[in-house]
Amino acid sequence: MIRLHGVGKTYDDGTVAVHELDLDVRRGEIVCLVGPSGCGKSTTLKMINRLIEPTTGRIILDGTDVTEADPHELRRGIGYVIQQVGLFPHQKVINNVMTVPLLYGESKTTARSRARELLETVGLDPDLYADRYPHQLSGGQRQRVGVARALAADPPVLLMDEPFGAVDPVVRTRLQDEFLRLQRDLGKTVVLVTHDIDEAVRMGERVAVFATGGRLAQFATPMELLAHPADDFVADFVGSTRGLRRLTVTPLREEHLEPLDGVSGGQLGAAIDLDSSLEEALATMLREDKPMIGVKQGARFVGVLTPNGIHRALRESLR
C-alpha cells in the first residue's frame, strides 16, 4: 500500500532529518514509527502526504508516486490526526467533523449524517456531543473528535502523529483500546508516530525504530523487536524491561496450559479467554492471588495456566 524507496530529507543547513529510508506498509496494517526526539519519524509521516517534500527517493502510495501527484488530490485519500487535534474552536463538534466531506462536495444532509455516525463510532453520543464546542470537551473527547474528522472522507490511509500523547495514561489506554477496536472493523492502512515504545508494541503490527540522524535501526514485529534487538541502540531504546514488555505481545496458546484433571476449583482464579495476552493472564493471576487460572475458549474450558506455563511461553517467544 505504501512503499518508501531511498527516501531522504536534508535541510538547507545540511541537517539530515531522514537518511535513505526503505520502508513498506501493507494494506490494512498498523505500522508504528518510534524513536527519540529529532530522529525523523514525524518528518517521514509528513513526507507521505507532502506536507514536507523529500530531498531524495520515491514514495509510492497504492501504485502512485506521491511526488508526482497533486498534493490536494493526494490528501483526499489520507486522514491525518495530530496530537494537538487541531479542531476549529469556533465551530461545534458536528461542524468540525463535517468539514472534509463538505469540502469534497457532499451535501450538508449527507455530511451531517456521516458525522453523527462517526461520532457514535468513536464512542461519543451525537445527541450529547454534536452541538458542543471543543472547549467543552475533555482532552480524550477532543482526540476522539479528531479521529472522527480524519475518518469523515473514508480515507484508505490514516496518518497519526502522537495521536494519544496529550492525555493522561488512563485515558490514553482507553483511546488505544478504542482505536484498535475501530481498526478491526475498518481495516485502514495506518502509520502512527509515537515516542513511547510501550505504545508502539501495543498498537503496531510492525514497528520501525528510528535512530538519531534519521536512520532506520530496525523494522520488525513487536515480538521480534523485543526478543531480538538489531543492535545496542535498539536494545537500549526498548529498555532492560523488554522481557516484561514481551508479556503484552505474546499470545496465550493451548500448548502453554496444563490439563484440568486433578485441579480443584478452589485453586483457580477467574477464568480468562484463550485469546488473552500473557500480560492479561499474569495480571489476573496476581489480582486473584491464585497459583493458577482457568482458560476458556468460548464457553469451553481448555486448560489451566500456571506460572510455569507463562515462563514456557516467554521462552518460546525468544526462538
Buried (B, 14 or more C-beta within 10 A) or exposed (E): BBBBBEBBBBEEEEEBBBBBBEBBBEEBBBBBBBBEEBBBBBBBBBBBBBBBEBBBBBBBBEEEEBBEBEEEEBBEBBBBBBBEBEBEEEBBBBBBBBBBBBEEEBEEEEBBBBBBBBBBBBBBEBEEBBEBBBEEBEBBBBBBBBBBBBBBBEBBBBBBBBBBBBBEEEBBBBBBEBBEEBBEEBEBBBBBBBBBBBBBBBBBBBBBBBBBEBBBBBBBBBBBBBBEBBEEBBBEBBEEEBEBBBBBBBEBEEEBBBEEEEBEEEBBBEBBEBEBBBBBBBBBBEEEEBEBBBBEEEEEBBBBBBEEBBEBBBEEBEE
